[in-house]
């Protein structure tokens, strides 16, 4: 289950956000899941996501900017594109 989901045709800009996964129920969570969307994630903090911090499926025309983020204790992957 993702904290934030961005679907086809949508866009999101995140700056200075802190997202934390489930640390008590051992649930498979993800920070951000984006599918064919424009996303910009900067200076954010992702912690304790078992399915990954940032997971992206993008088309060549999608604008994807990910920079200066901190990813701590995210299983499976930190960033998956």
Beta strands, then each sheet from edge to edge (+ up, - down):
strand 1: 2-6
strand 2: 11-15
strand 3: 18-20
strand 4: 30-35
strand 5: 38-42
strand 6: 45-47
strand 7: 54-57
strand 8: 64-67
strand 9: 70-72
strand 10: 79-80
sheet 1: 1+ 4+ 7+ 10+
sheet 2: 2+ 5+ 8+
sheet 3: 3+ 6+ 9+
end
